[in-house]
Each structure stands twice: as C-alpha cells, then as structure tokens.
C-alpha cells in the first residue's frame, strides 16, 4: 500500500535538502576533500537548501476575500455615464470665463460703424 502524495512544505524542503546534500557530498568527495568534511559541508548545504525551498513554497497568510456582487453591464455603463457627465460639468464650470458687459465699450464699438 502506497501513501498518497502530499503537498506539505516540510516534505518538499526535506527532499530538496537531501538531494542537495548528496550532490554536494559527491562534489566535495570528487574534489578530494576528506570524507567527514564533505559530509559536514554537504549537510550545511542541504539544510540551507531545505529551508530555502520550504520558505519559497510556503503560502503566505491570505485574508478571506470579500464577496462582491457583480454589476450588470447596463449598471456599469450608467455609473460611468453619470461620472463622465459630472466631471464634464465640473470642468466646464471651472473653465467658463466670467463675462461682464461694459456698456461703454459696446457703445464705442457701435459708434465706429455709424456714418457721420
């Protein structure tokens, strides 16, 4: 009877650590380091790799998502239209020059066209 595969972070980190340990153990032994030093340096590398893989694979705490009701396309279009209209009114009211009539200037300009 076989065990089902687990997605546990600890087991992933442990298996990666063992693999890295063996790779470093063989590499140091091939480079003719003494056997106890190869075992110790390989173990250090394996433990480090195990922690890194475990940290990398760990899922951060996630807050539960809020349930948001989806708006229909028509409602979204209406909201956007209202916002666009409101912003247009605000923009037009700011840019509108204030007109003050100077009746003397109007009279002077009209007198220019009169024939004397």
MOPAC internal coordinates of N, CA, C and O (Angstrom, degrees):
PM7 1SCF
backbone

  N    0.0000 0     0.00 0     0.00 0    0    0    0
  C    1.4515 1     0.00 0     0.00 0    1    0    0
  C    1.5319 1   108.11 1     0.00 0    2    1    0
  O    1.2310 1   120.75 1   -53.03 1    3    2    1
  N    1.3231 1   116.18 1   126.97 1    3    2    1
  C    1.4648 1   120.14 1  -179.06 1    5    3    2
  C    1.5215 1   110.05 1  -100.72 1    6    5    3
  O    1.2310 1   121.80 1   -25.74 1    7    6    5
  N    1.2886 1   114.15 1   154.26 1    7    6    5
  C    1.4568 1   119.85 1   178.98 1    9    7    6
  C    1.5201 1   109.88 1   -84.92 1   10    9    7
  O    1.2310 1   120.37 1   -33.82 1   11   10    9
  N    1.3265 1   116.89 1   146.18 1   11   10    9
  C    1.4660 1   118.35 1   177.51 1   13   11   10
  C    1.5232 1   109.69 1   -69.90 1   14   13   11
  O    1.2310 1   120.41 1   -29.96 1   15   14   13
  N    1.3312 1   116.82 1   150.04 1   15   14   13
  C    1.4719 1   118.67 1   178.77 1   17   15   14
  C    1.5211 1   110.39 1   -65.75 1   18   17   15
  O    1.2310 1   121.18 1   -38.45 1   19   18   17
  N    1.3126 1   115.35 1   141.55 1   19   18   17
  C    1.4620 1   119.95 1   179.81 1   21   19   18
  C    1.5142 1   109.30 1  -109.79 1   22   21   19
  O    1.2310 1   121.08 1   -27.22 1   23   22   21
  N    1.2929 1   115.53 1   152.78 1   23   22   21
  C    1.4593 1   122.10 1   176.55 1   25   23   22
  C    1.5223 1   110.51 1  -105.26 1   26   25   23
  O    1.2310 1   120.92 1  -155.06 1   27   26   25
  N    1.3065 1   115.84 1    24.94 1   27   26   25
  C    1.4544 1   120.76 1  -177.32 1   29   27   26
  C    1.5256 1   110.16 1   -69.98 1   30   29   27
  O    1.2310 1   120.66 1   -44.62 1   31   30   29
  N    1.3076 1   116.35 1   135.38 1   31   30   29
  C    1.4560 1   121.80 1  -178.78 1   33   31   30
  C    1.5180 1   110.49 1   -64.90 1   34   33   31
  O    1.2310 1   120.47 1   143.32 1   35   34   33
  N    1.3166 1   116.70 1   -36.68 1   35   34   33
  C    1.4630 1   120.14 1  -179.29 1   37   35   34
  C    1.5183 1   111.00 1   -61.87 1   38   37   35
  O    1.2310 1   120.30 1   135.31 1   39   38   37
  N    1.3260 1   117.04 1   -44.69 1   39   38   37
  C    1.4654 1   119.41 1  -177.79 1   41   39   38
  C    1.5238 1   111.12 1   -67.40 1   42   41   39
  O    1.2310 1   119.75 1   144.50 1   43   42   41
  N    1.3259 1   118.09 1   -35.50 1   43   42   41
  C    1.4687 1   120.21 1   177.33 1   45   43   42
  C    1.5213 1   110.59 1   -66.51 1   46   45   43
  O    1.2310 1   120.33 1   136.78 1   47   46   45
  N    1.3224 1   116.98 1   -43.22 1   47   46   45
  C    1.4544 1   120.86 1   179.02 1   49   47   46
  C    1.5190 1   111.78 1   -66.42 1   50   49   47
  O    1.2310 1   120.67 1   142.12 1   51   50   49
  N    1.3368 1   116.33 1   -37.88 1   51   50   49
  C    1.4688 1   120.33 1  -179.69 1   53   51   50
  C    1.5230 1   110.85 1   -67.13 1   54   53   51
  O    1.2310 1   120.46 1   134.91 1   55   54   53
  N    1.3295 1   116.73 1   -45.09 1   55   54   53
  C    1.4686 1   118.81 1  -178.98 1   57   55   54
  C    1.5252 1   111.11 1   -66.35 1   58   57   55
  O    1.2310 1   119.85 1   141.37 1   59   58   57
  N    1.3186 1   117.90 1   -38.63 1   59   58   57
  C    1.4626 1   120.47 1   176.90 1   61   59   58
  C    1.5232 1   110.48 1   -65.71 1   62   61   59
  O    1.2310 1   120.29 1   141.13 1   63   62   61
  N    1.3178 1   117.05 1   -38.87 1   63   62   61
  C    1.4614 1   120.87 1   178.51 1   65   63   62
  C    1.5165 1   112.32 1   -63.19 1   66   65   63
  O    1.2310 1   120.11 1   137.46 1   67   66   65
  N    1.3412 1   117.40 1   -42.54 1   67   66   65
  C    1.4656 1   121.37 1   178.17 1   69   67   66
  C    1.5291 1   110.31 1   -63.28 1   70   69   67
  O    1.2310 1   120.36 1   136.89 1   71   70   69
  N    1.3257 1   116.91 1   -43.11 1   71   70   69
  C    1.4698 1   120.26 1  -179.22 1   73   71   70
  C    1.5328 1   110.94 1   -63.89 1   74   73   71
  O    1.2310 1   120.51 1   136.03 1   75   74   73
  N    1.3256 1   116.64 1   -43.97 1   75   74   73
  C    1.4627 1   119.90 1   179.78 1   77   75   74
  C    1.5260 1   109.98 1   -66.49 1   78   77   75
  O    1.2310 1   120.30 1   141.80 1   79   78   77
  N    1.3239 1   117.03 1   -38.20 1   79   78   77
  C    1.4592 1   120.54 1   177.79 1   81   79   78
  C    1.5276 1   110.98 1   -59.00 1   82   81   79
  O    1.2310 1   120.80 1   133.48 1   83   82   81
  N    1.3278 1   116.07 1   -46.52 1   83   82   81
  C    1.4655 1   119.15 1  -179.86 1   85   83   82
  C    1.5216 1   111.88 1   -64.90 1   86   85   83
  O    1.2310 1   119.98 1   140.35 1   87   86   85
  N    1.3264 1   117.64 1   -39.65 1   87   86   85
  C    1.4669 1   120.74 1   179.28 1   89   87   86
  C    1.5236 1   110.11 1   -63.25 1   90   89   87
  O    1.2310 1   120.26 1   134.04 1   91   90   89
  N    1.3244 1   117.11 1   -45.96 1   91   90   89
  C    1.4598 1   119.99 1  -179.68 1   93   91   90
  C    1.5272 1   111.30 1   -69.30 1   94   93   91
  O    1.2310 1   119.99 1   143.19 1   95   94   93
  N    1.3298 1   117.63 1   -36.81 1   95   94   93
  C    1.4580 1   121.23 1   178.16 1   97   95   94
  C    1.5224 1   110.33 1   -59.87 1   98   97   95
  O    1.2310 1   120.45 1   132.65 1   99   98   97
  N    1.3204 1   116.75 1   -47.35 1   99   98   97
  C    1.4712 1   121.36 1   179.55 1  101   99   98
  C    1.5278 1   110.52 1   -66.63 1  102  101   99
  O    1.2310 1   120.43 1   137.68 1  103  102  101
  N    1.3462 1   116.79 1   -42.32 1  103  102  101
  C    1.4667 1   120.34 1  -178.61 1  105  103  102
  C    1.5257 1   110.90 1   -62.57 1  106  105  103
  O    1.2310 1   119.56 1   136.04 1  107  106  105
  N    1.3423 1   118.44 1   -43.96 1  107  106  105
  C    1.4627 1   120.74 1   179.87 1  109  107  106
  C    1.5297 1   111.12 1   -69.55 1  110  109  107
  O    1.2310 1   120.90 1   145.78 1  111  110  109
  N    1.3361 1   115.89 1   -34.22 1  111  110  109
  C    1.4633 1   118.45 1   179.20 1  113  111  110
  C    1.5348 1   110.83 1   -69.39 1  114  113  111
  O    1.2310 1   120.76 1   142.11 1  115  114  113
  N    1.3486 1   116.15 1   -37.89 1  115  114  113
  C    1.4668 1   120.15 1   177.10 1  117  115  114
  C    1.5242 1   110.29 1   -65.96 1  118  117  115
  O    1.2310 1   120.00 1   146.58 1  119  118  117
  N    1.3064 1   117.60 1   -33.42 1  119  118  117
  C    1.4638 1   121.55 1   177.99 1  121  119  118
  C    1.5355 1   111.87 1   -79.65 1  122  121  119
  O    1.2310 1   120.30 1  -173.11 1  123  122  121
  N    1.3513 1   117.03 1     6.89 1  123  122  121
  C    1.4654 1   125.42 1   174.18 1  125  123  122
  C    1.5311 1   114.12 1    67.61 1  126  125  123
  O    1.2310 1   121.13 1  -145.27 1  127  126  125
  N    1.3430 1   115.44 1    34.73 1  127  126  125
  C    1.4609 1   119.00 1   169.32 1  129  127  126
  C    1.5232 1   107.07 1   -77.96 1  130  129  127
  O    1.2310 1   119.97 1   -24.16 1  131  130  129
  N    1.3200 1   117.67 1   155.84 1  131  130  129
  C    1.4758 1   118.84 1   176.43 1  133  131  130
  C    1.5343 1   110.25 1   -63.44 1  134  133  131
  O    1.2310 1   120.30 1   -30.01 1  135  134  133
  N    1.3340 1   117.03 1   149.99 1  135  134  133
  C    1.4705 1   122.53 1  -175.42 1  137  135  134
  C    1.5292 1   112.78 1   -58.02 1  138  137  135
  O    1.2310 1   118.54 1   134.24 1  139  138  137
  N    1.3565 1   120.38 1   -45.76 1  139  138  137
  C    1.4747 1   118.42 1  -179.81 1  141  139  138
  C    1.5325 1   112.14 1   -63.31 1  142  141  139
  O    1.2310 1   120.03 1   142.63 1  143  142  141
  N    1.3368 1   117.55 1   -37.37 1  143  142  141
  C    1.4634 1   120.60 1   178.89 1  145  143  142
  C    1.5339 1   110.44 1   -68.59 1  146  145  143
  O    1.2310 1   120.40 1   141.90 1  147  146  145
  N    1.3261 1   116.84 1   -38.10 1  147  146  145
  C    1.4739 1   120.39 1   177.82 1  149  147  146
  C    1.5247 1   110.52 1   -63.84 1  150  149  147
  O    1.2310 1   120.47 1   138.21 1  151  150  149
  N    1.3226 1   116.70 1   -41.79 1  151  150  149
  C    1.4719 1   120.79 1   179.09 1  153  151  150
  C    1.5214 1   110.14 1   -64.31 1  154  153  151
  O    1.2310 1   120.42 1   135.67 1  155  154  153
  N    1.3482 1   116.81 1   -44.33 1  155  154  153
  C    1.4644 1   120.36 1  -177.89 1  157  155  154
  C    1.5321 1   111.24 1   -66.65 1  158  157  155
  O    1.2310 1   119.70 1   132.77 1  159  158  157
  N    1.3307 1   118.19 1   -47.23 1  159  158  157
  C    1.4684 1   120.30 1  -179.85 1  161  159  158
  C    1.5294 1   111.35 1   -66.15 1  162  161  159
  O    1.2310 1   120.23 1   143.22 1  163  162  161
  N    1.3301 1   117.16 1   -36.78 1  163  162  161
  C    1.4574 1   120.68 1   175.89 1  165  163  162
  C    1.5177 1   111.90 1   -64.43 1  166  165  163
  O    1.2310 1   120.79 1   141.12 1  167  166  165
  N    1.3453 1   116.10 1   -38.88 1  167  166  165
  C    1.4680 1   120.45 1   178.51 1  169  167  166
  C    1.5285 1   110.79 1   -65.79 1  170  169  167
  O    1.2310 1   120.92 1   138.61 1  171  170  169
  N    1.3167 1   115.85 1   -41.39 1  171  170  169
  C    1.4699 1   119.18 1   178.17 1  173  171  170
  C    1.5332 1   110.47 1   -61.72 1  174  173  171
  O    1.2310 1   120.97 1   135.77 1  175  174  173
  N    1.3310 1   115.75 1   -44.23 1  175  174  173
  C    1.4674 1   119.76 1   178.85 1  177  175  174
  C    1.5241 1   111.17 1   -65.17 1  178  177  175
  O    1.2310 1   120.32 1   139.73 1  179  178  177
  N    1.3420 1   117.00 1   -40.27 1  179  178  177
  C    1.4678 1   120.89 1  -179.91 1  181  179  178
  C    1.5178 1   112.84 1   -65.33 1  182  181  179
  O    1.2310 1   120.78 1   136.40 1  183  182  181
  N    1.3362 1   116.11 1   -43.60 1  183  182  181
  C    1.4755 1   119.79 1   178.61 1  185  183  182
  C    1.5263 1   109.87 1   -63.69 1  186  185  183
  O    1.2310 1   120.70 1   137.23 1  187  186  185
  N    1.3191 1   116.26 1   -42.77 1  187  186  185
  C    1.4767 1   119.77 1   179.14 1  189  187  186
  C    1.5230 1   110.92 1   -62.35 1  190  189  187
  O    1.2310 1   120.48 1   134.57 1  191  190  189
  N    1.3210 1   116.69 1   -45.43 1  191  190  189
  C    1.4693 1   120.06 1   179.79 1  193  191  190
  C    1.5258 1   110.89 1   -64.86 1  194  193  191
  O    1.2310 1   120.38 1   141.91 1  195  194  193
  N    1.3426 1   116.87 1   -38.09 1  195  194  193
  C    1.4637 1   120.14 1   178.04 1  197  195  194
  C    1.5162 1   111.97 1   -62.14 1  198  197  195
  O    1.2310 1   120.61 1   136.85 1  199  198  197
  N    1.3398 1   116.43 1   -43.15 1  199  198  197
  C    1.4691 1   119.56 1   177.95 1  201  199  198
  C    1.5227 1   111.33 1   -65.46 1  202  201  199
  O    1.2310 1   120.52 1   139.52 1  203  202  201
  N    1.3280 1   116.62 1   -40.48 1  203  202  201
  C    1.4705 1   119.49 1  -179.47 1  205  203  202
  C    1.5221 1   110.81 1   -65.27 1  206  205  203
  O    1.2310 1   120.12 1   134.65 1  207  206  205
  N    1.3305 1   117.38 1   -45.35 1  207  206  205
  C    1.4639 1   120.25 1   179.72 1  209  207  206
  C    1.5289 1   110.28 1   -65.33 1  210  209  207
  O    1.2310 1   120.43 1   139.72 1  211  210  209
  N    1.3252 1   116.79 1   -40.28 1  211  210  209
  C    1.4642 1   119.61 1   177.80 1  213  211  210
  C    1.5093 1   112.64 1   -64.41 1  214  213  211
  O    1.2310 1   120.44 1   139.01 1  215  214  213
  N    1.3291 1   116.77 1   -40.99 1  215  214  213
  C    1.4655 1   120.48 1   178.97 1  217  215  214
  C    1.5185 1   110.52 1   -67.85 1  218  217  215
  O    1.2310 1   120.73 1   138.26 1  219  218  217
  N    1.3232 1   116.21 1   -41.74 1  219  218  217
  C    1.4546 1   121.26 1  -177.44 1  221  219  218
  C    1.5272 1   110.77 1   -66.50 1  222  221  219
  O    1.2310 1   120.45 1   142.42 1  223  222  221
  N    1.3159 1   116.75 1   -37.58 1  223  222  221
  C    1.4603 1   120.08 1  -177.48 1  225  223  222
  C    1.5104 1   114.34 1   -83.91 1  226  225  223
  O    1.2310 1   120.10 1   168.05 1  227  226  225
  N    1.3359 1   117.41 1   -11.95 1  227  226  225
  C    1.4588 1   120.30 1  -178.57 1  229  227  226
  C    1.5199 1   110.18 1   -70.09 1  230  229  227
  O    1.2310 1   121.34 1   -42.36 1  231  230  229
  N    1.3013 1   115.04 1   137.64 1  231  230  229
  C    1.4608 1   120.03 1   178.30 1  233  231  230
  C    1.5247 1   109.08 1   -90.00 1  234  233  231
  O    1.2310 1   120.07 1   -48.82 1  235  234  233
  N    1.3272 1   117.48 1   131.18 1  235  234  233
  C    1.4645 1   118.94 1   179.14 1  237  235  234
  C    1.5262 1   110.29 1   -70.03 1  238  237  235
  O    1.2310 1   121.99 1   -19.67 1  239  238  237
  N    1.3067 1   113.79 1   160.33 1  239  238  237
  C    1.4594 1   119.17 1   178.20 1  241  239  238
  C    1.5200 1   109.16 1   -64.13 1  242  241  239
  O    1.2310 1   120.97 1   -54.47 1  243  242  241
  N    1.3060 1   115.74 1   125.53 1  243  242  241
  C    1.4674 1   120.45 1  -179.70 1  245  243  242
  C    1.5198 1   109.14 1  -113.46 1  246  245  243
  O    1.2310 1   121.11 1   -48.96 1  247  246  245
  N    1.3157 1   115.48 1   131.04 1  247  246  245
  C    1.4560 1   119.82 1   176.88 1  249  247  246
  C    1.5217 1   109.11 1   -73.84 1  250  249  247
  O    1.2310 1   120.08 1   -31.90 1  251  250  249
  N    1.3105 1   117.45 1   148.10 1  251  250  249
  C    1.4659 1   118.65 1   179.29 1  253  251  250
  C    1.5271 1   110.66 1   -63.35 1  254  253  251
  O    1.2310 1   121.46 1   -39.74 1  255  254  253
  N    1.3061 1   114.81 1   140.26 1  255  254  253
  C    1.4600 1   119.64 1  -177.90 1  257  255  254
  C    1.5318 1   110.40 1   -74.94 1  258  257  255
  O    1.2310 1   121.58 1   -34.94 1  259  258  257
  N    1.3067 1   114.59 1   145.06 1  259  258  257
  C    1.4551 1   119.46 1   177.83 1  261  259  258
  C    1.5183 1   109.02 1   -77.87 1  262  261  259
  O    1.2310 1   121.41 1   -36.33 1  263  262  261
  N    1.2999 1   114.90 1   143.67 1  263  262  261
  C    1.4586 1   119.48 1   177.89 1  265  263  262
  C    1.5251 1   107.67 1   -85.19 1  266  265  263
  O    1.2310 1   121.44 1   -60.12 1  267  266  265
  N    1.3095 1   114.86 1   119.88 1  267  266  265
  C    1.4575 1   120.99 1  -177.68 1  269  267  266
  C    1.5133 1   108.01 1  -116.34 1  270  269  267
  O    1.2310 1   121.36 1   -51.84 1  271  270  269
  N    1.3099 1   115.00 1   128.16 1  271  270  269
  C    1.4539 1   118.39 1   176.96 1  273  271  270
  C    1.5237 1   108.99 1   -74.90 1  274  273  271
  O    1.2310 1   121.43 1   -43.96 1  275  274  273
  N    1.2943 1   114.87 1   136.04 1  275  274  273
  C    1.4507 1   118.74 1  -179.77 1  277  275  274
  C    1.5200 1   109.42 1   -82.03 1  278  277  275
  O    1.2310 1   121.07 1   -47.27 1  279  278  277
  N    1.3155 1   115.56 1   132.73 1  279  278  277
  C    1.4510 1   120.24 1   177.38 1  281  279  278
  C    1.5192 1   109.24 1   -82.37 1  282  281  279
  O    1.2310 1   121.83 1   -30.12 1  283  282  281
  N    1.2937 1   114.11 1   149.88 1  283  282  281
  C    1.4528 1   117.08 1   176.44 1  285  283  282
  C    1.5228 1   108.91 1   -73.45 1  286  285  283
  O    1.2310 1   120.79 1   -15.79 1  287  286  285
  N    1.2899 1   116.09 1   164.21 1  287  286  285
  C    1.4512 1   121.15 1  -178.31 1  289  287  286
  C    1.5269 1   111.19 1   -63.48 1  290  289  287
  O    1.2310 1   120.64 1   144.08 1  291  290  289
  N    1.3105 1   116.38 1   -35.92 1  291  290  289
  C    1.4647 1   120.97 1   179.97 1  293  291  290
  C    1.5318 1   110.33 1   -66.18 1  294  293  291
  O    1.2310 1   119.95 1   138.89 1  295  294  293
  N    1.3405 1   117.70 1   -41.11 1  295  294  293
  C    1.4638 1   120.63 1   179.85 1  297  295  294
  C    1.5220 1   111.05 1   -66.14 1  298  297  295
  O    1.2310 1   120.28 1   139.25 1  299  298  297
  N    1.3148 1   117.08 1   -40.75 1  299  298  297
  C    1.4573 1   120.73 1   178.52 1  301  299  298
  C    1.5257 1   109.80 1   -63.47 1  302  301  299
  O    1.2310 1   120.21 1   137.68 1  303  302  301
  N    1.3201 1   117.20 1   -42.32 1  303  302  301
  C    1.4688 1   120.68 1   179.00 1  305  303  302
  C    1.5205 1   111.15 1   -63.21 1  306  305  303
  O    1.2310 1   119.97 1   140.14 1  307  306  305
  N    1.3272 1   117.66 1   -39.86 1  307  306  305
  C    1.4603 1   120.64 1   178.99 1  309  307  306
  C    1.5319 1   111.03 1   -65.94 1  310  309  307
  O    1.2310 1   120.27 1   138.10 1  311  310  309
  N    1.3091 1   117.09 1   -41.90 1  311  310  309
  C    1.4671 1   120.49 1   179.47 1  313  311  310
  C    1.5175 1   110.37 1   -63.12 1  314  313  311
  O    1.2310 1   120.42 1   135.42 1  315  314  313
  N    1.3302 1   116.80 1   -44.58 1  315  314  313
  C    1.4672 1   120.27 1   179.30 1  317  315  314
  C    1.5234 1   111.12 1   -64.14 1  318  317  315
  O    1.2310 1   120.17 1   140.67 1  319  318  317
  N    1.3291 1   117.29 1   -39.33 1  319  318  317
  C    1.4632 1   120.42 1   179.33 1  321  319  318
  C    1.5286 1   110.54 1   -63.83 1  322  321  319
  O    1.2310 1   120.49 1   137.36 1  323  322  321
  N    1.3426 1   116.67 1   -42.64 1  323  322  321
  C    1.4665 1   119.92 1   179.10 1  325  323  322
  C    1.5255 1   111.37 1   -63.61 1  326  325  323
  O    1.2310 1   120.43 1   136.98 1  327  326  325
  N    1.3208 1   116.78 1   -43.02 1  327  326  325
  C    1.4655 1   119.83 1   178.96 1  329  327  326
  C    1.5209 1   110.63 1   -63.52 1  330  329  327
  O    1.2310 1   120.50 1   136.54 1  331  330  329
  N    1.3309 1   116.66 1   -43.46 1  331  330  329
  C    1.4635 1   120.20 1  -179.25 1  333  331  330
  C    1.5214 1   110.60 1   -63.13 1  334  333  331
  O    1.2310 1   120.55 1   138.80 1  335  334  333
  N    1.3357 1   116.55 1   -41.20 1  335  334  333
  C    1.4601 1   120.44 1   179.66 1  337  335  334
  C    1.5239 1   111.01 1   -66.56 1  338  337  335
  O    1.2310 1   120.57 1   139.02 1  339  338  337
  N    1.3492 1   116.51 1   -40.98 1  339  338  337
  C    1.4618 1   120.39 1   179.31 1  341  339  338
  C    1.5212 1   110.93 1   -63.79 1  342  341  339
  O    1.2310 1   120.45 1   134.19 1  343  342  341
  N    1.3309 1   116.75 1   -45.81 1  343  342  341
  C    1.4611 1   119.87 1   179.89 1  345  343  342
  C    1.5192 1   111.33 1   -65.72 1  346  345  343
  O    1.2310 1   120.00 1   145.20 1  347  346  345
  N    1.3224 1   117.60 1   -34.80 1  347  346  345
  C    1.4640 1   120.13 1   178.07 1  349  347  346
  C    1.5238 1   110.41 1   -65.53 1  350  349  347
  O    1.2310 1   120.62 1   138.35 1  351  350  349
  N    1.3211 1   116.41 1   -41.65 1  351  350  349
  C    1.4716 1   119.39 1   177.87 1  353  351  350
  C    1.5232 1   111.24 1   -62.67 1  354  353  351
  O    1.2310 1   120.99 1   137.21 1  355  354  353
  N    1.3302 1   115.71 1   -42.79 1  355  354  353
  C    1.4722 1   119.18 1   179.56 1  357  355  354
  C    1.5215 1   110.90 1   -63.90 1  358  357  355
  O    1.2310 1   120.83 1   137.16 1  359  358  357
  N    1.3248 1   116.03 1   -42.84 1  359  358  357
  C    1.4564 1   120.41 1  -179.06 1  361  359  358
  C    1.5211 1   110.63 1   -65.42 1  362  361  359
  O    1.2310 1   119.87 1   138.05 1  363  362  361
  N    1.3206 1   117.85 1   -41.95 1  363  362  361
  C    1.4600 1   121.15 1  -179.49 1  365  363  362
  C    1.5168 1   111.81 1   -68.60 1  366  365  363
  O    1.2310 1   120.11 1   145.29 1  367  366  365
  N    1.3184 1   117.40 1   -34.71 1  367  366  365
  C    1.4645 1   119.00 1  -179.24 1  369  367  366
  C    1.5289 1   110.55 1   -71.26 1  370  369  367
  O    1.2310 1   119.76 1   149.90 1  371  370  369
  N    1.3217 1   118.07 1   -30.10 1  371  370  369
  C    1.4569 1   120.52 1   178.62 1  373  371  370
  C    1.5182 1   111.55 1   -75.10 1  374  373  371
  O    1.2310 1   119.92 1   142.58 1  375  374  373
  N    1.3081 1   117.75 1   -37.42 1  375  374  373
  C    1.4582 1   121.75 1  -173.45 1  377  375  374
  C    1.5191 1   113.60 1   -88.35 1  378  377  375
  O    1.2310 1   120.54 1   172.81 1  379  378  377
  N    1.2910 1   116.57 1    -7.19 1  379  378  377
  C    1.4557 1   119.50 1  -176.31 1  381  379  378
  C    1.5375 1   109.39 1   -74.55 1  382  381  379
  O    1.2310 1   120.06 1   -58.44 1  383  382  381
  N    1.3123 1   117.50 1   121.56 1  383  382  381
  C    1.4670 1   118.95 1   178.97 1  385  383  382
  C    1.5284 1   110.23 1   -71.92 1  386  385  383
  O    1.2310 1   121.75 1   -34.23 1  387  386  385
  N    1.2858 1   114.25 1   145.77 1  387  386  385
  C    1.4595 1   119.44 1   178.55 1  389  387  386
  C    1.5207 1   107.54 1   -84.57 1  390  389  387
  O    1.2310 1   121.00 1   -59.49 1  391  390  389
  N    1.3127 1   115.69 1   120.51 1  391  390  389
  C    1.4588 1   120.45 1  -175.72 1  393  391  390
  C    1.5199 1   108.92 1   -99.25 1  394  393  391
  O    1.2310 1   121.33 1   -57.00 1  395  394  393
  N    1.3128 1   115.07 1   123.00 1  395  394  393
  C    1.4587 1   120.91 1   174.58 1  397  395  394
  C    1.5120 1   106.71 1  -121.66 1  398  397  395
  O    1.2310 1   121.06 1   -54.61 1  399  398  397
  N    1.2922 1   115.59 1   125.39 1  399  398  397
  C    1.4511 1   120.24 1  -177.18 1  401  399  398
  C    1.5161 1   110.52 1   -84.24 1  402  401  399
  O    1.2310 1   121.71 1   -50.18 1  403  402  401
  N    1.2853 1   114.33 1   129.82 1  403  402  401
  C    1.4575 1   120.67 1   173.34 1  405  403  402
  C    1.5216 1   105.85 1  -106.18 1  406  405  403
  O    1.2310 1   121.14 1   -78.98 1  407  406  405
  N    1.3028 1   115.42 1   101.02 1  407  406  405
  C    1.4640 1   120.07 1  -173.06 1  409  407  406
  C    1.5200 1   112.15 1   -65.46 1  410  409  407
  O    1.2310 1   120.08 1   152.52 1  411  410  409
  N    1.3186 1   117.45 1   -27.48 1  411  410  409
  C    1.4701 1   119.14 1   176.85 1  413  411  410
  C    1.5222 1   111.00 1   -66.16 1  414  413  411
  O    1.2310 1   120.62 1   141.64 1  415  414  413
  N    1.3391 1   116.42 1   -38.36 1  415  414  413
  C    1.4549 1   119.62 1   178.28 1  417  415  414
  C    1.5264 1   110.45 1   -67.47 1  418  417  415
  O    1.2310 1   120.42 1   142.04 1  419  418  417
  N    1.3085 1   116.81 1   -37.96 1  419  418  417
  C    1.4622 1   120.22 1   178.77 1  421  419  418
  C    1.5268 1   109.33 1   -64.73 1  422  421  419
  O    1.2310 1   121.09 1   136.34 1  423  422  421
  N    1.3322 1   115.52 1   -43.66 1  423  422  421
  C    1.4579 1   119.43 1  -179.91 1  425  423  422
  C    1.5255 1   111.18 1   -63.65 1  426  425  423
  O    1.2310 1   119.84 1   139.57 1  427  426  425
  N    1.3333 1   117.90 1   -40.43 1  427  426  425
  C    1.4648 1   121.29 1   177.88 1  429  427  426
  C    1.5266 1   110.85 1   -64.20 1  430  429  427
  O    1.2310 1   120.01 1   139.53 1  431  430  429
  N    1.2956 1   117.58 1   -40.47 1  431  430  429
  C    1.4620 1   120.13 1   179.39 1  433  431  430
  C    1.5197 1   111.88 1   -69.06 1  434  433  431
  O    1.2310 1   120.44 1   145.15 1  435  434  433
  N    1.3021 1   116.76 1   -34.85 1  435  434  433
  C    1.4586 1   119.19 1   178.15 1  437  435  434
  C    1.5290 1   111.02 1   -72.15 1  438  437  435
  O    1.2310 1   121.07 1   146.32 1  439  438  437
  N    1.3322 1   115.56 1   -33.68 1  439  438  437
  C    1.4633 1   117.80 1   179.74 1  441  439  438
  C    1.5272 1   111.05 1   -68.44 1  442  441  439
  O    1.2310 1   119.88 1   157.43 1  443  442  441
  N    1.2856 1   117.84 1   -22.57 1  443  442  441
  C    1.4494 1   121.29 1   177.30 1  445  443  442
  C    1.5230 1   111.13 1   -63.38 1  446  445  443
  O    1.2310 1   120.59 1   147.39 1  447  446  445
  N    1.3186 1   116.48 1   -32.61 1  447  446  445
  C    1.4528 1   120.39 1  -176.89 1  449  447  446
  C    1.5363 1   112.02 1   -86.81 1  450  449  447
  O    1.2310 1   120.44 1   167.71 1  451  450  449
  N    1.2985 1   116.77 1   -12.29 1  451  450  449
  C    1.4837 1   118.38 1   179.13 1  453  451  450
  C    1.5177 1   110.22 1   -71.95 1  454  453  451
  O    1.2310 1   121.88 1   -33.25 1  455  454  453
  N    1.2700 1   114.00 1   146.75 1  455  454  453
  C    1.4651 1   118.38 1   175.45 1  457  455  454
  C    1.5203 1   108.31 1   -94.32 1  458  457  455
  O    1.2310 1   123.08 1   -47.52 1  459  458  457
  N    1.2810 1   111.70 1   132.48 1  459  458  457
  C    1.4506 1   115.27 1  -179.35 1  461  459  458
  C    1.5005 1   111.37 1   -97.77 1  462  461  459
  O    1.2310 1   120.10 1   180.00 1  463  462  461

